[in-house]
Amino acid sequence: MDFTKLKSLLDDQVSWPDYYDFKFVTKTDHKHRVIDLLSEHKISEKLSKNGKYTSITSRKILNSSDEVVEVYMEVSQIEGVITL
């Protein structure tokens, strides 16, 4: 993910502080890793049709694009997570 481009787009389009929604997909048996990382966020989950994958949506008020990038960087360290 090009974090520099994302940061620039966010700074152009968002007035901070504001809510930001994150969306991730992971194998269901590894979802706890993502949820633990996002423990201060409001989280919703949805299982795939066969239950093998879980989509995770989190929402939190953030103060800057730097905080958004920080979350993406932390989650990107978890193997097998797809960022939407």
Secondary structure, DSSP 8 states (H G I E B T S, - for coil): --HHHHHHHHHHH--SSEEEEEEEEEEGGGHHHHHHHTTTSEEEEEE-TTSSEEEEEEEEEESSHHHHHHHHHHHHTSTT-EE-
